[in-house]
Amino acid sequence: MRISVNFAAVPDMTPERASWLAHSHHLRAFALLAGFHRNPVGGTHRVLVDVATEAADFPVPAVTAGTWPAVGGCLNRAWGTELAMCAGRQYAAEDELLRVMNSWAAVQSYYVAYHVAQALIVAEGGTRPTTHPATQKQYVDLWVARAARLNPWTFAVGSQQDRRCAPDGMADGPGRPLTNVHAWHAATPANAWEHAEQALRSTRGAAYDERCAKARQEKARERQKEWTEQWAHQPNRRKPDWWTRRPNLDAATKARIEKGTRPYTLLDYLYRLRVKANYEDARVYTSGPANQGEAQALNDDLALLASATAIVHEVRIAQLVGAKTFLHEAEQWAARNAPTETNFGLPARLKVLRSVL
């Protein structure tokens, strides 16, 4: 579903500003669900300990774990991407530079999640997927299809008929009816679920719309083919009025597409932000913020979600490949790739990982 907005009715509300407000609030909501409540110094460490401890209780499948070279290759990409993203944050002191860096941070935060998800897939004995859709689909199997809950990674929005979802179409939702919250309203602990649901439902809605468009194109080709075959003996016959008209889909077809559109997760939403930054409109990140504080808040949430997403995957991977092996390889990677005083990315998580594993 897409929200139609009359920008002219709101003074100084450009499309870039409207999109910024929605996505910055959605990201804040996911960070809130993870436990990041704009805590004072030390809060980030506590949240990482909490989510890592919860991840340690997640079901571990009885599989033959993947080899470290294959798992480590995925983690190398994730850790390197995160380190580069966080290192750039240290130099973004000016408003303009921070805005530009946010457009890249949106891409990098997705790739951190993408590569740690692939690492977990390989650690569980699977073959590393080579496309975004395949990775995003298997992410649902990693988190949503398991009999456990860890917000916001297990939260998903799908079809009401999907066995992984409740009758309201949500998996691991809040367990209460959601209220109407406009996307421009700031995310708070009270409405975080509403913003997160809105982010996933609109992301899935875009995928549903795309599948409907493809179905209409196929239907148009089929009826054109039937007409051409019927009148093959009269090749110059005038085309009917409906020839270039978009066909409608019946209710049964729409219901089939709705049921067949898989649940969408945080990984899908991060991919949406990556596409916006890379292909659709990076001006949302450069022109959307009203001030440096807004730009900094989004940058913080991207970094927090990247780190928390990394650690919940890292804990599960360590359980599969062995904690001793994982910690040794992680410490060696940090020693090779980060200065001793580095206090972000994997080096900052090692203390938490040692305490939890």
Sequence and secondary structure as in RCSB ss.txt:
>XXXX:A:sequence
MRISVNFAAVPDMTPERASWLAHSHHLRAFALLAGFHRNPVGGTHRVLVDVATEAADFPVPAVTAGTWPAVGGCL
NRAWGTELAMCAGRQYAAEDELLRVMNSWAAVQSYYVAYHVAQALIVAEGGTRPTTHPATQKQYVDLWVARAARL
NPWTFAVGSQQDRRCAPDGMADGPGRPLTNVHAWHAATPANAWEHAEQALRSTRGAAYDERCAKARQEKARERQK
EWTEQWAHQPNRRKPDWWTRRPNLDAATKARIEKGTRPYTLLDYLYRLRVKANYEDARVYTSGPANQGEAQALND
DLALLASATAIVHEVRIAQLVGAKTFLHEAEQWAARNAPTETNFGLPARLKVLRSVL
>XXXX:A:secstr
      GGGSTT  HHHHHHHHHHHHHHHHHHHHT     TTHHHHHHHHHHHHHHTS         HHHHHHHH
HHHHHHHHHHHHHHTT  SHHHHHHHHHHHHHHHHHHHHHHHHHHHHHTT     SHHHHHHHHIIIIITSS   
TTTT EE  TT TTS TTSEES  SS      TTS   TTTHHHHHHHHHHHHHHHHHHHHHHHHHHHHHHHHHH
HHHHHTTT TT    GGGGS     HHHHHHHHHHS  B HHHHHHHHHHIIIII THHHHHS SSHHHHHHHHH
HHHHHHHHHHHHHHHHHHHHH HHHHHHHHHHHHHHHS TT  SSHHHHHHHHHHH 
